[in-house]
Amino acid sequence: MPPVPPETTIVVVDDEDSNLVSLRKIFQKEGLRPLTAASAQEALELCRQHRVDVVLTDLMMPQMSGIDLLKALRTVAPDAEVVVMTAYGTIETAVEAMREGAYDFVEKPLKRMQIVKTVRKAAERHALVAENRTLRKELNALRRSSGPRSIVGSSPSLRHALDVASQAAPSSATVLILGESGTGKELLARYVHEASGREGAFVGVNLAALPETIVESELFGHEKGAFTGAVSRREGRIGQAAGGTLFLDEIGELSPAVQVKLLRVLQEGEYEPLGGNTRRADFRLVAATNRDLRAAVDAGEFREDLYYRLNVIAITSPPLRDRRDDIPLLVDHFLDVYCRKNGRPRLGITAAALDKLIAYDWPGNVRELENVVERAVVLAKNSVLGEEDLPTTVTAAEGRGDLMSFPVGTPLSEIERRVIQRTLAHTGGDKQLAAQLLGISARTIYRKVGADGSRASHREPGA
């Protein structure tokens, strides 16, 4: 943890003057800046006038108790850490204070070493949280200045998904991302978050990967002692996403009980940690699924009211077989990534190998393509990937004659020649028909590929 800064301010609240005098002297000797208040109302006024790091308050006070002060501080000084003092030492009192957000508690009569240690730890936590908040704001400002991260591809189906995401991002509307596994739904969710301008974090949860018994605790958090094994308070993912975006992947896997609680959050903006009190929720929800939620509703497996709450703005992440034009770009991107990761010189790829990748239907979508390229990079023996470097599941797929591919950097003259040759093969060698299909003159075909369809070594007469 960072050291306690010298300007650390402590507000000490107690209705007994002798305690205030004693604690003021202790904290002054520790190099801290103590401010004292004889009532909760005075403490609130001090917190309005000064930047306060820690509030040390007695629990039992007239007019306004320490618990009431703790609640009021959420509005007046929400960043301040609170340590409570109690002479009664009951577990119930301590648990209530912790549920309301107190950092820790100490029992009276106070021991100097204990109170100093506890307050210092609270001040250190305050400094750490403040530092993290500053770094997060700087990072988000940097991200916003450079725009949302790019998603590789330019196919019409992907452009449509990104257009909808860009329009939806600045709003607070819930977004539901639909699509098969491996199509990049989380990337699309991050794109929405980074284009939204929200300063909070992007917090993702794969619900299918969590045991059903802990999903509720993961989402909503829990207080110390809320259940067997809950030895400390834990902030849930909803709390972690405050001011940011909560991404719930595989939302269709939620149990009926948790569906009810999530619906309440979306309807009322409130939630309850296990063993805790009601809290306000401040996050933007983006959910994703590869299931047909409408069919799940009809089958009684998913709440219809929750479905409509989620399906405000739906975006479909297209499967790779519907955006084959993007495969050369994706291959080039993954070659860059995995050549660097594995310390290899930048590898190329043959046109034949690229054609095989384009022809394959990719049931695992972009994730499967990424794995294939990574495998090829690791096992390649030459500087250029060929068909022999691809798995047989890919090379055995039948090619599509209506598609062509070119490695990045292929000269335009070579691209033109190959397109003309493929079109001539399609027209059975009829140059006039090929010229009409390509929108060029027959003379251009002679000039580019020659009379027999091979590369021209000389100009045809009249060309």
SVG drawing of the C-alpha trace seen along z (x, -y; Angstrom):
<svg xmlns="http://www.w3.org/2000/svg" viewBox="-44 -25 57 59">
<polyline fill="none" stroke="black" stroke-width="0.4" points="0.0,0.0 1.1,-3.6 2.4,-5.4 0.0,-7.7 0.5,-11.2 1.5,-13.8 -1.6,-15.9 -3.9,-13.1 -6.9,-14.5 -8.8,-12.6 -12.1,-13.7 -12.6,-12.4 -16.2,-12.3 -17.1,-11.7 -19.5,-13.3 -16.9,-13.0 -14.4,-15.9 -11.7,-13.9 -11.7,-11.3 -11.4,-14.1 -8.5,-15.7 -6.7,-12.4 -7.2,-11.3 -6.2,-14.7 -2.8,-14.5 -2.2,-10.9 -2.8,-11.7 -0.8,-15.0 2.2,-13.0 1.7,-10.6 2.0,-13.4 -1.6,-13.4 -4.1,-16.3 -6.9,-15.7 -10.1,-17.7 -12.5,-17.0 -16.3,-17.1 -18.5,-16.7 -21.5,-15.5 -22.3,-13.8 -23.8,-17.1 -20.5,-18.9 -18.6,-16.1 -20.7,-16.5 -20.0,-20.2 -16.3,-19.5 -16.5,-17.0 -18.3,-19.7 -15.5,-22.2 -12.4,-19.9 -11.1,-17.1 -11.3,-14.2 -9.5,-10.9 -10.7,-9.1 -13.6,-9.6 -13.2,-8.0 -16.6,-8.1 -18.2,-6.8 -21.3,-4.7 -23.5,-5.7 -24.1,-9.5 -27.2,-11.6 -29.5,-12.9 -27.5,-11.2 -25.7,-7.9 -22.5,-6.7 -24.5,-4.4 -26.6,-7.4 -23.5,-9.4 -22.0,-6.6 -25.1,-6.7 -25.0,-10.5 -21.3,-10.4 -22.2,-8.6 -23.5,-11.8 -21.3,-14.4 -17.9,-12.5 -18.4,-9.3 -14.7,-8.7 -13.8,-8.9 -13.0,-5.7 -14.9,-5.3 -13.7,-3.6 -16.2,-3.2 -15.6,-3.1 -17.9,-1.1 -17.9,-0.5 -20.4,2.3 -18.4,4.7 -21.3,6.7 -21.0,8.7 -24.4,7.3 -23.2,3.7 -20.0,4.4 -21.7,6.3 -24.2,3.5 -21.4,0.9 -19.5,3.1 -22.7,3.7 -23.2,-0.1 -19.7,-0.4 -17.4,-1.0 -13.8,-0.1 -13.2,1.4 -14.2,1.0 -12.3,0.7 -13.5,1.4 -13.4,-1.0 -11.4,-1.5 -9.1,-2.3 -5.5,-1.1 -3.1,-3.6 -1.3,-1.1 -4.5,0.5 -6.2,-2.8 -3.2,-4.2 -2.7,-1.0 -6.4,-0.9 -6.6,-4.5 -3.3,-4.3 -4.6,-1.3 -7.8,-3.1 -5.8,-6.1 -3.6,-3.9 -6.7,-2.3 -8.1,-5.7 -4.9,-6.8 -4.9,-3.6 -8.5,-3.9 -7.9,-7.6 -4.8,-6.7 -6.6,-3.9 -9.5,-6.3 -7.1,-8.8 -5.3,-6.2 -8.6,-4.9 -9.7,-8.3 -6.4,-9.0 -6.6,-5.6 -10.2,-6.2 -9.3,-9.7 -6.5,-8.3 -8.9,-5.6 -11.5,-8.2 -8.9,-10.4 -7.9,-7.6 -11.4,-6.4 -12.7,-2.8 -10.3,0.0 -10.5,1.2 -12.1,4.5 -10.4,6.1 -12.6,6.3 -14.6,4.2 -17.3,6.6 -20.8,5.2 -22.2,7.4 -19.4,6.3 -19.8,2.6 -23.5,2.8 -22.9,4.3 -20.3,1.6 -22.6,-1.2 -25.4,-0.1 -22.8,0.2 -21.5,-3.3 -25.1,-4.7 -26.0,-2.9 -22.8,-3.6 -23.5,-7.1 -26.9,-6.1 -27.6,-4.3 -29.8,-1.7 -29.1,2.0 -27.4,3.8 -27.9,7.4 -25.2,8.9 -26.3,12.1 -24.1,14.5 -22.4,17.8 -19.5,18.7 -16.2,17.3 -17.6,14.4 -16.1,11.7 -19.1,10.7 -16.9,9.5 -14.8,7.4 -18.0,5.8 -19.1,5.2 -15.7,3.5 -16.2,1.4 -19.6,0.2 -18.0,-0.6 -15.0,-2.5 -17.3,-4.5 -19.6,-5.4 -17.5,-7.9 -18.2,-6.2 -15.4,-6.7 -15.9,-3.5 -14.3,-0.1 -15.4,2.6 -16.2,5.6 -16.9,8.8 -18.4,12.0 -18.7,15.3 -21.8,16.8 -21.4,20.2 -18.0,20.6 -19.3,19.9 -20.7,22.6 -24.4,21.9 -23.9,21.7 -21.6,18.7 -23.2,16.7 -25.3,14.6 -22.3,13.7 -20.1,12.9 -22.7,10.5 -24.0,8.8 -21.2,9.3 -21.5,10.3 -20.8,9.1 -18.5,10.8 -20.4,13.7 -23.2,13.7 -22.6,17.5 -20.2,20.2 -16.8,19.3 -17.5,15.6 -14.6,14.5 -14.5,11.0 -16.6,8.5 -16.5,8.8 -17.5,6.3 -19.6,7.9 -19.2,7.3 -22.1,4.8 -20.3,2.7 -17.0,3.0 -18.7,1.7 -19.9,-1.5 -19.8,-4.3 -18.8,-1.8 -20.1,1.2 -21.1,4.6 -20.7,7.3 -22.7,10.5 -21.6,13.1 -23.9,16.2 -26.8,14.4 -29.0,17.3 -27.3,19.5 -28.7,17.5 -30.8,19.5 -34.4,18.4 -33.6,17.0 -30.8,14.8 -32.9,13.7 -35.4,12.2 -32.7,10.3 -31.1,9.0 -34.6,7.9 -34.9,5.8 -31.6,4.1 -32.6,3.2 -36.1,2.0 -35.3,0.2 -31.6,-0.5 -31.0,1.2 -29.5,4.4 -28.6,6.1 -25.3,7.9 -25.8,11.2 -26.2,10.3 -26.2,6.6 -28.5,3.6 -29.9,2.1 -27.5,0.2 -27.9,-1.9 -26.6,-0.5 -24.8,-2.7 -23.7,-0.8 -24.5,-0.2 -25.4,3.4 -24.3,5.2 -25.3,8.8 -24.4,11.5 -25.6,15.0 -25.3,17.7 -28.7,19.0 -32.1,18.2 -33.5,16.3 -37.0,15.9 -37.1,19.7 -35.9,20.0 -38.8,17.7 -41.3,19.8 -39.9,22.9 -40.3,21.3 -36.5,21.3 -36.0,17.6 -38.2,14.8 -40.1,12.9 -39.9,9.6 -36.2,9.9 -35.8,10.7 -37.6,7.5 -35.4,5.5 -32.3,6.9 -33.4,6.7 -33.6,2.9 -30.9,2.7 -29.9,5.9 -26.6,6.3 -25.8,9.5 -22.1,10.4 -21.8,12.0 -20.3,15.5 -17.0,15.7 -18.6,17.6 -20.7,14.5 -17.7,12.2 -15.2,14.2 -13.9,10.9 -12.4,10.2 -10.4,13.4 -7.3,12.1 -7.3,9.1 -7.7,11.3 -5.0,13.7 -2.6,10.7 -3.5,9.4 -3.0,12.8 0.3,13.4 1.5,10.1 0.4,11.0 1.7,14.5 5.0,13.9 5.8,11.2 4.5,13.4 6.7,16.3 9.8,14.3 9.6,15.3 10.3,13.1 7.2,12.0 5.8,14.9 4.0,14.6 1.3,16.9 0.8,18.4 -2.3,17.6 -3.2,21.3 -3.2,21.5 -5.2,18.3 -7.7,19.7 -8.1,22.7 -8.7,20.5 -11.4,18.6 -13.1,21.7 -13.4,23.3 -16.7,22.7 -15.2,22.0 -17.7,23.5 -15.6,22.0 -15.6,18.6 -12.8,16.0 -11.6,17.9 -11.0,21.0 -9.2,19.0 -6.9,17.4 -6.0,20.8 -5.2,22.2 -2.9,19.2 -1.2,19.5 -0.6,23.2 0.8,22.6 3.2,19.9 4.5,22.2 5.0,25.2 6.0,23.5 9.4,24.6 9.6,21.9 9.2,18.2 5.9,18.5 2.9,20.5 1.6,23.0 -1.2,25.5 1.0,28.1 1.1,25.8 -2.7,25.9 -4.7,28.6 -6.4,31.2 -9.9,30.1 -9.2,26.8 -7.3,28.2 -9.9,30.8 -12.7,28.3 -13.9,27.7 -12.8,24.4 -15.3,21.7 -14.7,20.8 -16.4,17.4 -13.8,16.2 -10.2,15.1 -7.7,14.0 -4.4,12.2 -1.7,11.8 -1.3,8.2 1.3,6.5 0.5,8.4 1.3,6.0 -1.8,4.7 -0.4,6.0 -0.4,9.5 -3.9,9.1 -5.2,7.9 -3.6,10.8 -5.0,13.4 -8.5,11.9 -8.5,11.8 -7.3,15.5 -10.0,16.6 -12.7,14.8 -11.4,16.3 -11.6,19.8 -15.2,18.9 -16.1,17.9 -14.4,20.8 -11.7,18.6 -14.2,16.2 -12.3,12.9 -15.1,10.8 -17.5,12.1 -14.7,11.8 -14.1,8.2 -17.8,7.4 -17.9,9.0 -14.8,7.1 -15.8,3.8 -12.6,3.6 -11.7,3.9 -10.6,7.1 -7.4,5.4 -6.7,4.9 -7.0,8.7 -4.6,9.3 -2.1,6.8 -2.4,8.2 -2.4,12.0 -1.6,12.7 -3.5,14.6 -3.3,17.9 -4.3,16.6 -0.7,16.7 1.3,13.6 1.9,11.5 5.5,11.3 4.8,8.9 1.9,6.7 -0.7,8.1 -1.1,6.4 -3.3,3.4 -3.0,3.4"/>
</svg>
